[in-house]
Amino acid sequence: MKPAAFDYIRAESAAHASALLVEDENGRIIAGGQTLVPMLAMRLARPSRLIDIARIPELSYIRDESETISIGATTRQVLVEKSALIAQKLPLLHKAIEWVGHPPTRARGTVGGSLANSDPAAEIALVAATLGATLRYVDETGENSIEVDDYFIGPMITTLPQTACLIGADFPKWGEPHVGTGFEEVNARSSDFAFVSAASQVAFDADGKCTRAVLGIGGLGDFPFRADVDAVKDRIENEAALREAIGLAIEDIEPLSDLHATGEYRRRVAVTLACRSLLNAVREAKGFAHAN
């Protein structure tokens, strides 16, 4: 099958892309195209206009800001994968990025494309939800931002305005002495879409006390979300306590059920992967502490 006919325009800037969306409510932005192009080929998407932002130079970057790591929307996923800055300052994303698609898709896929597509099982979206990232965009009113807690609202549905062009995401840096991360995923084959995934980051102070712990779960519900495990940070090495806290944190989530996995399976696996990712994060943090 071939795509339905559409106009193609190469945007000169994010503001230009937004203006083009204002002109045509059926327009779609394209960057890496790793999701949109197959949808076009199957005619699951029929935009009247494709607005290409891939060659806007100011949208591709990885920068160390004062309190965040800022990543441009058209930054290729492979650049994140190979970035020494990401490995050092944003280790959870560094650990998760290798699970994103396959090497050829990471060579073309972009960070902003994954966040804009908002697949419930997307690893970059999960890291953003786990760490509490801020997403920046440009629309006809100028530059604006959305906190990630207010961004994901459904499967492949976000609060990004229809006329907006996503321009970047800011991921908070953690300043504690010892930080560990954990990432776990279950899928049919390596690099396929996750049935369920879990991302964790924990921090310990110089006295060996856990000061912060965050947990994100993807693939379970309509969008990736951050589960509350703060109450058990004083028992972060107690597997039974973690399982109980995780179970309570997801008890109100209606799990997805499809031909790949039932909702009950996803719920059980979510608890196991979440617990495993937290314990791995703790071991990593304590390993760094002992090394120092």
N, C-alpha and C positions, 0 to 999 in steps of 0.2 A: 504494500500500500504506500502511496505517496502523500505528502502533506497537502492540505487544501491551500489554495493560493493565498499569499500574503505579501504586503509591502515590507521592504527591509530598509531600515535607516540606521546609520551609524551615529550615535550620539556624540556630541563634542564635549559634554560635561554632564554631571549629575543633574544640574538645573535644566539643561536641555532635554535630558531624558524625561524628567518630570513634566516639562512643558508639552512634550510629545504625547505623554499619557493623558494630560488634560484635554488635548485635542481629540483623542480617540480612546473611548472607554474600553474598547476591545483590543487595545495594544498590550503587548507583553514585553518585558525586559528579558534579554538573554545575555549571558556572560560566558560560562563554560558550556552550557547546553547539555550537560550529561543526563539530566532528567527531562528537560523540555523537548529536545530533539526526538527522542523515542516517542514521546507523547504526540508530537506533531506527525511522525511517521504513521502512527496508528490512528490518527485523527481523533485522539482523546482531547487534544487541545486544538482550537481553530482560531487563533488570533488573526485579526485583520492586518496587524502591523507588528513586526519584530523590531525592537529597539536595542541595538547592540551597544553595550557599555564596556566591552572587554578591552578596548584600546584607549580608555581614558586613563592616562598615566597616574594621576593623583589618587586613584582608587586602589592601587596595588602597593602595599607596604606592610611591614611589620616593625612597629616602633615601641621602644621602651619609654613610657611616660612616667610621671612621678609616682603614681599609684596604680597604674594599669599597664597592660600590654595591649596596644591598639593594633588591630589588623584590618586592612582595607578590604572592601567588599569583593573586589576582583582578584585578590591575592590567590594564586593557585595553591591548592592543597599540598602539592608536592613541595612547595617552598616552606610551608609550615612544617612539614615532615622533616626537612633537612636543616631547619633553622636552629643554630646553637642558642640563640636568645630564647626561643620557645622551650627548648630542652631545659634550660637553666631556670627561667623565670615563670614558665607556664607548663610545668611537667605533666599535669593531667591531660592537657591537650596533646602534648607530645606523645603520651602513652596511647591516647585514643585514636590519633590520626591514622595509624597503621591499619586500623580496622575499617577505615572508610573506603568502600569500594575496592578497586583493584589498581595496581600501579598505572595503567593507561588512563583510567578515569580520574585518578588523583592528579595526573599531569595536566588535565584540562579543567577538572572541576574546581570551583572557587569556594572560598569560605562563605561569602555572602550568598551565593546560590544555594548552598545547603541550608543556611538560616532562613532564607526567603521561602524555600520550598517547604520547610517545616514538616518533614516526614516524622511520624512518631518514633521511628527507630533510628533516626539520624544521630551519629556519634557527635558531630560538632555541635548540633543543637543541644544534645544532652550535657556536654561540658559547659555550654553557655548557661543552661538552666541550673546546673550544679553550683557553679561559682557565682552566679548572680551577675551576669554580664549586662552591659548597657549597649543597645543597638542605636546607631545613628542613621538618619536618613535626611534626604532633601525632598521637599515638595514645593508647591506653589507659594507657600508661606515662608520658605527659607529652610534653614537647617534645624532639625528637631531630634529628639531622642526618646526611646522607650526602654524602660527597665524590663528585663527579660521575664520577670514575674507577671507582667501585664501584656506580654507579647504573644505567647502561644495560647490559643483558645480552642483549637480543634485539630483533627487530622488534616494537615496541609492548609490550615487556616490560621492567620495571624491578625493582629490589630494594625499592621502596617497599612497606612492609607492607600487607597487605590491609585492615587496619582503620585505616590512616593517612590523614590529610588534609594534603596539601601546603600549606604556609603561606607559603613564600617561597624566594628564591634569592639568594645573595650572590656577586657577581662581583668578583674581585680588581681593584684599581686598580693601574696601573703608574706608578711615580714617576720614571722616567728623563726626562732633558731633552727628548728627541726620540723620539716614538712615532708609528709609521705603521701603517695597517691596510689590508688588501685582502680583498675578497670577490668571488667569482666563482661563477656558477651556469649550468647548461645545463638548459633545459626545453623542452617542446613549444610553449608559449605563455607570454607574460609573466604572472607570478604563479601559474602552475601548479606542481604538485609538481616538485621538481628531480630530474633523472636523476642528476646528480652536482653537488656543490657543494664549495667550498674557502674556508676562512677563515684569515687570517694576521694576526699582529701582531708587529712587530719594534720594538726599542728601540736607540737609539744614545746614547752618552755625549757629553759636551761636546767630546771629541777626535775625534769621528766614527767611533768603534769600535762595532760591533754587539755589544751586551752580552746581548741576549736575542732569541730568535725562536721563535714557536710556530706550528704549523700544524694545522688540523683539517680533516677530510674527511667529508662527509656523502653519503648515497645510494649509496655504494660497497658497503658491507657491511650487516650486520644492524642496526647502530646507528652514530651519528656517533662519531668517535674522534680522538684527538690523535696525530699522527704525529711521530716523533722526527727533528728537523732540527737539533738543537743542535750536532751535529758539523760542520756546514757554516756556522755563523754567521760564521766568519772569511772565508768565500767566498760570502757571501750575495748578492753581485751577479753571481756566475758561474752563468749559466743551465745550462751542462752539468753543473756540480757539483750544482746543485739537482735537476735531473732524475734524476741517478744516486741521490742520497740519498732522494728521494721514492719512486723505484721500489723501492729496498731496504726502505723503511719500510712499503710496502703489499704486498710480495711474498707474505706469508702470509695476506692477506685473501682470503676466498672471495667474489668479487664477485656481487652480485645479478644475476639475469638474468630478464627478463620480456618481455611483449609490447611494451614501450616501448623497451627497450635490452638488448643482450646484455651478458654479464659482461665480455667482452673489450673491448667499446666503452667500458664504464664505467671499466675499468682505464686504458685509454689516455687518456680524457678527464680522469680524476682527476689524472694526472701533469701534463697541460698546464694545467689550472685551478689546481692547487696551485702550480706554478711561477709562473704569471701573478700569482696573488694575493700571493705573497711578493715578487716584483719590484715590484709596485705599492705594497706596503707600504713597501718600501725607498725608492722614489721619493718617497712621501708624507713619510716621516720626514726625508729629506734636504731636501725642499722646506721643511718647517717649520724645519729648522736654518738654511737659507740666509735665510729670512724674518726670523729672529731675529738 
